[in-house]
Amino acid sequence: MGKKMISTILLLSIFTLSAIAQNRASWMKDAQWGVMIHYQPEWLASENQLDSITLDNWNELIDNYDCDGLAKQLSEVGAGYLIFTVRHGPAFFASPNSMYDHYTGQVPSRCSNRDLISDLSDALDEYGIKLIAYLPAHAPYRNKAEMEGFALTRGDHYKFGAFERNSEALLRWQEIIREYSIRWGDKVAGWWLDGCYRPNINLRQPDIPNFASLAAAARSGNPNRIVAFNPGVFPRIMSLTPYEDYTAGETNDPGSIQWRYNYEGMIDGKQIQILSYLGKFWGQGAPRFAVDEVVKYSTDIKEVGGAVTWDVPPSVDGTIPSDFMKQLTKIGEALGTNK
């Protein structure tokens, strides 16, 4: 084995040990729980009987988003953090990004004029509530401009059968995440990066792009920012890579969570965090659980030292509907954060 190869292995080992040793996400255990909001055009329209949302409509909605109202609600129920979608699904973002505009060349931009993430952070900070941003870990492909701009084919993310990683698409998307990360700095405490469905092929690689480079991009502007990579829905909670700080924890059924090898709120050296939805589905529908069920799921997760995040559908102005506020209030009371 050559000296260069030995040096590379040693360097990667140091990076890995550093990633394992540093517990950036300890604040999550103290916060105990948070809320997630999918503010995305299709679900927002269907839930609120709106016509199809155009780019002009989207900017109007973002401009009128009630950051102060939402922050006050979260403070009232005792939530410690908010996970918010920068983009989910259709091709609209809740914050400007020049690199996205550069690669796709779309005029007008599909990114909002207002930096809603920055304004949300300012409102939440008044109450000591942290903000975690949501994006997919891979480039989007919702229109021709995105397909061409990110050098994608239709099968690059979700096709069945044989699959090859598209390094160029991953690198370009990494630039979008880095731009956001630098701009927001300390305003954003974390990332929840979705869609890591083929981690071995896409990101568990010695050469960039990989978990290390994507995590570094996500922490640009704030080295203490926490990162989670989501492999999809699994009943057993696990960490995907040493380069993340907390478990993505996505589950459709919080009653079927399987705990293995957890100790003092950690699994495999990473903070336990569980994410599920209170509505019929993510960002949609009426409450699906009785209050006592929601409270039990939340307290069970607290008992193992984990944090639980509950997704709720937003109103048009971004605030939380009363039916869900009632459930969130009971969660805060049970966990002792709503005082």
C-alpha positions in Angstrom: 0.0 0.0 0.0 1.5 3.4 -1.1 2.2 6.3 1.3 -0.5 8.4 -0.5 -3.2 5.8 0.1 -2.1 5.4 3.8 -2.3 9.1 4.3 -5.8 9.2 2.7 -7.0 6.4 5.0 -5.6 8.1 8.1 -7.2 11.4 7.1 -10.6 9.8 6.6 -10.2 8.0 9.9 -9.5 11.3 11.7 -12.5 12.9 10.1 -14.7 10.0 11.0 -13.6 9.9 14.6 -14.1 13.6 14.9 -17.6 13.3 13.5 -18.4 10.5 16.0 -16.9 12.3 19.0 -18.6 15.7 18.6 -22.1 15.7 20.0 -23.6 18.8 18.3 -27.2 17.6 18.8 -27.2 17.4 22.6 -29.6 20.4 22.7 -32.2 18.2 21.0 -32.4 15.9 24.1 -32.9 19.0 26.2 -35.6 20.4 23.9 -37.4 17.0 23.9 -39.7 17.8 21.0 -40.5 20.0 18.1 -42.8 20.6 15.2 -42.4 20.1 11.4 -44.3 22.0 8.7 -44.5 21.1 5.1 -45.4 24.4 3.5 -45.7 23.2 -0.1 -48.0 24.3 -2.9 -49.9 21.1 -3.8 -50.8 20.1 -0.2 -51.5 23.7 0.7 -53.9 24.1 -2.2 -55.7 20.8 -1.5 -56.0 21.4 2.3 -57.3 24.9 1.9 -59.5 24.6 -1.2 -57.2 26.8 -3.3 -56.8 26.9 -7.0 -53.5 25.5 -8.4 -50.8 27.7 -6.9 -48.7 29.6 -9.5 -45.4 31.3 -9.0 -47.1 34.6 -8.5 -49.5 33.0 -5.9 -46.5 31.4 -4.2 -44.6 34.7 -3.8 -47.8 36.2 -2.4 -48.2 33.4 0.1 -44.6 33.6 1.2 -44.7 37.4 1.5 -47.8 37.1 3.8 -46.5 34.1 5.9 -47.1 34.9 9.6 -43.7 34.2 11.1 -44.5 35.9 14.3 -47.9 34.1 14.7 -46.3 30.7 14.2 -43.4 31.5 16.6 -45.9 32.5 19.3 -47.9 29.3 18.8 -44.8 27.1 19.1 -43.8 29.0 22.2 -47.2 28.6 23.8 -47.1 24.8 23.3 -43.5 24.5 24.5 -41.9 23.2 21.3 -38.1 23.5 21.2 -37.5 23.6 17.5 -39.2 23.7 14.1 -38.3 21.7 11.0 -39.4 23.6 7.9 -39.4 22.7 4.2 -37.3 25.0 2.0 -38.7 23.0 -0.8 -40.7 19.8 -0.9 -42.2 18.4 -4.1 -43.2 21.0 -6.7 -40.6 23.5 -8.1 -41.0 26.4 -5.6 -38.5 27.3 -2.9 -39.2 29.4 0.3 -35.9 31.2 -0.1 -33.8 32.7 -2.9 -30.8 30.7 -4.2 -28.5 32.1 -7.0 -26.9 28.8 -7.7 -30.2 27.2 -8.4 -31.1 30.0 -10.7 -27.6 29.7 -12.4 -28.0 26.0 -13.1 -31.6 26.0 -14.2 -31.7 29.4 -15.9 -35.4 29.9 -15.2 -36.8 33.4 -15.5 -38.6 34.3 -13.4 -36.9 32.3 -10.6 -38.7 29.5 -8.9 -37.2 30.7 -5.7 -39.3 33.1 -3.6 -38.4 36.8 -3.4 -38.6 36.7 0.4 -36.1 34.7 2.4 -38.8 33.1 4.6 -36.2 30.9 6.3 -34.3 33.9 7.6 -37.4 35.7 8.7 -38.7 32.6 10.4 -35.5 32.2 12.3 -35.7 35.8 13.5 -39.2 35.3 14.8 -38.4 31.9 16.5 -35.3 33.4 18.1 -37.5 35.7 20.2 -38.6 32.6 22.1 -35.4 30.6 22.0 -36.8 28.1 19.4 -34.3 26.6 17.0 -34.9 26.2 13.2 -34.0 23.1 11.2 -34.2 23.4 7.4 -35.5 20.6 5.1 -34.3 19.8 1.6 -33.8 16.6 -0.4 -30.2 15.4 -0.4 -30.4 15.1 -4.2 -31.1 17.5 -7.1 -34.8 18.0 -8.1 -36.2 17.0 -11.5 -39.6 18.6 -11.7 -39.2 20.3 -15.1 -37.0 20.4 -18.2 -34.9 23.2 -16.8 -34.0 21.2 -13.7 -33.4 18.0 -15.7 -30.9 19.8 -18.0 -29.5 22.1 -15.3 -28.6 19.3 -13.0 -27.7 16.8 -15.8 -30.4 14.4 -14.8 -32.4 11.6 -16.3 -35.9 10.6 -15.1 -34.4 7.5 -13.4 -31.6 9.2 -11.5 -33.3 9.0 -8.1 -36.2 6.6 -7.9 -36.0 4.1 -10.7 -36.1 0.4 -9.9 -33.5 -2.1 -10.9 -29.9 -1.2 -11.8 -28.8 2.2 -10.6 -25.7 4.4 -11.1 -24.8 7.4 -9.1 -24.8 10.8 -10.9 -21.9 12.5 -9.3 -22.3 15.7 -11.3 -25.9 16.2 -10.2 -25.0 15.6 -6.6 -22.1 18.1 -6.8 -24.3 20.8 -8.3 -27.0 20.2 -5.7 -24.4 20.4 -3.0 -23.6 23.9 -4.2 -27.3 24.9 -3.6 -27.1 23.6 0.0 -23.8 25.3 0.6 -25.1 28.7 -0.6 -28.1 28.4 1.8 -25.8 27.3 4.6 -23.4 30.2 4.3 -26.2 32.8 4.0 -28.1 31.6 7.1 -25.1 31.1 9.3 -26.2 30.8 13.0 -29.9 31.4 12.0 -30.3 27.8 11.1 -29.4 25.2 13.7 -29.7 22.1 11.5 -30.6 20.3 8.3 -32.9 17.3 7.7 -31.8 16.0 4.3 -34.3 13.6 2.7 -34.1 11.0 0.0 -30.9 9.1 0.9 -32.5 5.9 -0.5 -29.3 4.5 -2.1 -26.7 5.6 0.5 -24.0 3.0 -0.6 -24.0 4.1 -4.2 -24.7 7.8 -3.9 -22.9 8.9 -0.7 -21.0 6.2 1.0 -18.0 6.7 -1.3 -14.3 7.6 -0.8 -14.5 10.3 -3.4 -16.7 13.4 -3.3 -19.6 13.9 -3.5 -20.1 11.7 -0.4 -21.5 12.0 3.1 -18.5 13.9 4.3 -18.7 16.6 1.5 -22.4 17.0 1.8 -22.2 17.3 5.6 -19.5 19.9 5.2 -21.6 21.9 2.7 -24.6 21.7 5.2 -22.4 23.0 8.0 -20.9 25.9 5.9 -21.4 29.1 7.8 -22.1 27.3 11.1 -19.8 24.4 12.2 -22.2 23.6 15.0 -25.2 23.0 12.7 -26.6 19.5 13.1 -27.3 17.2 10.1 -29.4 14.1 9.6 -29.7 12.0 6.4 -33.0 10.2 5.8 -32.9 6.7 4.3 -36.7 6.5 4.3 -39.2 4.8 6.6 -37.8 2.1 8.9 -39.4 0.8 12.1 -35.9 0.3 13.7 -34.3 3.7 14.5 -30.7 3.8 13.2 -27.9 6.2 12.2 -27.0 6.2 8.5 -23.4 7.6 8.7 -20.8 9.0 11.2 -21.2 12.3 9.4 -24.7 13.0 10.7 -25.5 14.2 14.3 -29.0 12.8 14.9 -31.2 10.1 13.5 -33.6 11.1 10.8 -36.2 8.8 12.5 -38.9 8.9 9.9 -41.8 6.6 10.8 -45.4 6.3 9.7 -46.4 4.4 12.8 -44.8 5.7 16.0 -46.4 2.8 17.9 -44.1 0.3 16.1 -40.7 1.9 16.8 -38.0 -0.7 17.5 -35.2 0.3 19.8 -31.9 -1.5 19.6 -28.6 -0.6 21.2 -29.7 2.8 22.5 -28.0 4.3 25.5 -28.7 7.7 27.2 -30.6 9.1 24.2 -28.0 8.0 21.7 -27.9 5.2 19.0 -24.5 4.4 17.6 -23.2 7.7 18.9 -26.0 9.9 17.4 -28.9 11.7 19.1 -32.2 9.9 18.9 -34.9 11.9 17.0 -38.2 10.4 15.8 -40.3 12.1 13.1 -43.9 11.3 12.3 -47.2 13.1 11.5 -50.3 14.0 13.5 -52.6 14.4 10.4 -53.8 11.8 8.0 -50.5 12.1 6.2 -47.6 14.4 6.0 -48.9 18.0 5.9 -52.4 16.9 5.3 -55.7 15.8 6.9 -57.4 15.9 10.3 -55.7 14.5 13.4 -55.4 10.7 13.2 -54.6 10.0 16.8 -56.5 10.6 20.1 -54.8 12.9 22.5 -53.8 10.2 24.9 -52.1 8.2 22.1 -50.0 11.3 21.0 -49.0 11.9 24.6 -48.0 8.2 25.1 -45.9 8.2 21.9 -44.1 11.4 23.0 -43.4 10.3 26.6 -42.2 6.9 25.5 -39.6 8.6 23.3 -38.6 11.0 26.1 -38.0 8.0 28.4 -35.2 6.7 26.2 -33.7 10.2 26.0 -34.9 11.0 22.5 -36.6 13.9 20.9 -39.9 13.6 19.0 -41.0 15.8 16.1 -44.6 16.0 15.0 -45.6 17.2 11.5 -48.8 19.3 11.3 -50.6 20.8 8.3 -50.3 24.6 8.1 -53.0 27.1 7.5 -52.6 29.4 4.4 -50.9 32.0 6.6 -48.5 29.4 8.0 -50.0 29.1 11.4 -51.2 25.9 13.0 -54.9 25.0 13.0 -56.7 24.8 16.3 -57.3 21.0 16.3 -53.5 20.5 16.1 -52.8 23.2 18.6 -54.9 21.3 21.1 -52.8 18.2 20.6 -49.5 20.0 20.7 -50.5 21.8 23.9 -51.1 18.4 25.6 -47.7 17.1 24.4 -46.0 20.2 25.9 -47.8 19.7 29.2 -46.9 15.9 29.3 -43.3 16.6 28.6 -43.1 19.6 31.0 -42.1 22.1 28.4 -45.4 24.0 28.3 -45.4 26.0 31.5 
